[in-house]
Amino acid sequence: MATIKDIANRLGVSVSTVSKGLNGANDISEQLRQTVLDTAVEMGYTTKQMRSKTNKKICLFIENIEYETPEQFGYDIVLGFKQSAFKEQYDVTVTPVTPLFQSTEKYDNYMLRHGYVGAFLVGFALQDDWIAQLDTTTTPTTLLDNYIKKNPNVCYVGTDSFEGIDDAIEHLTSLGHKTIAFLNGSAHSMISEQRKQAFIDSMTAHNLPVKEEMMPYGYYAADCAKEYLGILLAQGATAILCGNDLIASGVIAECRARGFRVPEDISVIGFDDIPLSAKLTPPLSTIRQDRLELGRSGYYTLHSLINHTSISKTMLRPQLILRSSTATVRAI
């Protein structure tokens, strides 16, 4: 295990200079401080605090997801994580981050400087700087809906999109729907790619046609329905499966604005089962993710990694929730 003296010898500086760099002192340059941190991470240095069995500092980093009120997607995930951590007396810091922040602050350096022994990353995109850095991280890290291959220090937590979407397609086909569209979320997202492949697999398994124009990437917001609904209706869609419930709420609103009835003319299914779903008119059929359990699973897998039990993936089962937004296909 590398020591401060080892780092000093590598850089050709004094032990006190390395100590200042590791502790954020103001009397060395920012460039030197960054070099010290980079070298410390490269050499596998950890602080006494991080090695201590009494150190229970962990962080939940969150990006692109709202989480401050019970109606928002991330609220239950954060709550489940914090509840589970609290039981074992871990100190959780919830830290919102942005792509700009990631471009100026390396992940391992941040964890080392703040003394965190592990982290749960929620809402990150494939192109984020920190996701790329996780290929080689030695910091115990759990990811929601993102997967890093061949790094025993990183674990994936998510809900089985393949099973959930197959349940939805099976339900729609039982109602006579054959021309089914999938209005996806944002491109460059692992979960969007998974759900698209799940849709393709299920449609193929049910001997239904798969067309690229019936599977557009939108974005995880209601407004994307205004841009894509007309295209899907022009292709003859009688049912639309959506990447999340917000997209589905936009589809219902836009159908109404265009004079189409849900579910009499168009059946709609969402994904997530956020509180909004049951309050829509009509109430939305959706694929439920148990977000409290996702948060709890995020903590327990992270705890396992911290204690040197390497876990690759933890996958929760979804549940198809049927309400009033789907109906038998309208006869033409």
Secondary structure as the mmCIF struct_conf table of DSSP 4:
data_model
#
loop_
_struct_conf.conf_type_id
_struct_conf.id
_struct_conf.beg_label_comp_id
_struct_conf.beg_label_asym_id
_struct_conf.beg_label_seq_id
_struct_conf.end_label_comp_id
_struct_conf.end_label_asym_id
_struct_conf.end_label_seq_id
HELX_RH_AL_P HELX_RH_AL_P1 ILE A 4 LEU A 11
TURN_TY1_P TURN_TY1_P1 GLY A 12 GLY A 12
HELX_RH_AL_P HELX_RH_AL_P2 VAL A 15 ASN A 23
TURN_TY1_P TURN_TY1_P2 GLY A 24 GLY A 24
TURN_TY1_P TURN_TY1_P3 ASN A 26 ASP A 27
BEND BEND1 ILE A 28 ILE A 28
HELX_RH_AL_P HELX_RH_AL_P3 GLU A 30 GLU A 42
TURN_TY1_P TURN_TY1_P4 MET A 43 GLY A 44
HELX_RH_AL_P HELX_RH_AL_P4 LYS A 48 ARG A 51
TURN_TY1_P TURN_TY1_P5 LYS A 53 THR A 54
STRN STRN1 LYS A 57 ILE A 62
BEND BEND2 ASN A 64 ASN A 64
BEND BEND3 GLU A 68 THR A 69
TURN_TY1_P TURN_TY1_P6 PRO A 70 GLU A 71
BEND BEND4 GLN A 72 GLN A 72
HELX_RH_AL_P HELX_RH_AL_P5 PHE A 73 LYS A 87
TURN_TY1_P TURN_TY1_P7 GLU A 88 GLN A 89
STRN STRN2 ASP A 91 PRO A 96
HELX_RH_AL_P HELX_RH_AL_P6 PRO A 99 THR A 104
BEND BEND5 GLU A 105 GLU A 105
HELX_RH_AL_P HELX_RH_AL_P7 TYR A 107 HIS A 114
TURN_TY1_P TURN_TY1_P8 GLY A 115 GLY A 115
BEND BEND6 VAL A 117 VAL A 117
STRN STRN3 GLY A 118 VAL A 122
BEND BEND7 GLY A 123 GLY A 123
TURN_TY1_P TURN_TY1_P9 LEU A 126 GLN A 127
HELX_RH_AL_P HELX_RH_AL_P8 ASP A 129 GLN A 133
TURN_TY1_P TURN_TY1_P10 LEU A 134 ASP A 135
BEND BEND8 THR A 136 THR A 136
BEND BEND9 THR A 139 THR A 139
STRN STRN4 THR A 141 LEU A 144
BEND BEND10 ASP A 145 ASP A 145
TURN_TY1_P TURN_TY1_P11 LYS A 149 LYS A 150
TURN_TY1_P TURN_TY1_P12 PRO A 152 ASN A 153
STRN STRN5 VAL A 154 THR A 159
HELX_RH_AL_P HELX_RH_AL_P9 SER A 161 SER A 174
TURN_TY1_P TURN_TY1_P13 LEU A 175 GLY A 176
BEND BEND11 THR A 179 THR A 179
STRN STRN6 ILE A 180 LEU A 183
STRN STRN7 ASN A 184 ASN A 184
BEND BEND12 ALA A 187 HIS A 188
HELX_RH_AL_P HELX_RH_AL_P10 MET A 190 ALA A 205
TURN_TY1_P TURN_TY1_P14 HIS A 206 ASN A 207
HELX_RH_3T_P HELX_RH_3T_P1 GLU A 212 MET A 214
BEND BEND13 MET A 215 MET A 215
STRN STRN8 TYR A 217 TYR A 217
BEND BEND14 TYR A 220 ALA A 221
TURN_TY1_P TURN_TY1_P15 ALA A 222 ASP A 223
HELX_RH_AL_P HELX_RH_AL_P11 CYS A 224 ALA A 234
TURN_TY1_P TURN_TY1_P16 GLN A 235 GLY A 236
BEND BEND15 THR A 238 THR A 238
STRN STRN9 ALA A 239 CYS A 242
BEND BEND16 GLY A 243 ASN A 244
HELX_RH_AL_P HELX_RH_AL_P12 ASP A 245 ALA A 257
TURN_TY1_P TURN_TY1_P17 ARG A 258 GLY A 259
TURN_TY1_P TURN_TY1_P18 VAL A 262 ASP A 265
STRN STRN10 SER A 267 ASP A 272
TURN_TY1_P TURN_TY1_P19 PRO A 275 PRO A 275
HELX_RH_AL_P HELX_RH_AL_P13 LEU A 276 LYS A 279
BEND BEND17 LEU A 280 PRO A 282
HELX_LH_PP_P HELX_LH_PP_P1 PRO A 283 LEU A 284
STRN STRN11 SER A 285 ARG A 288
HELX_RH_AL_P HELX_RH_AL_P14 ARG A 291 ILE A 306
TURN_TY1_P TURN_TY1_P20 ASN A 307 HIS A 308
STRN STRN12 LYS A 313 LEU A 316
STRN STRN13 GLN A 319 ILE A 321
BEND BEND18 SER A 324 SER A 325
BEND BEND19 THR A 328 THR A 328
HELX_LH_PP_P HELX_LH_PP_P2 VAL A 329 ALA A 331
#
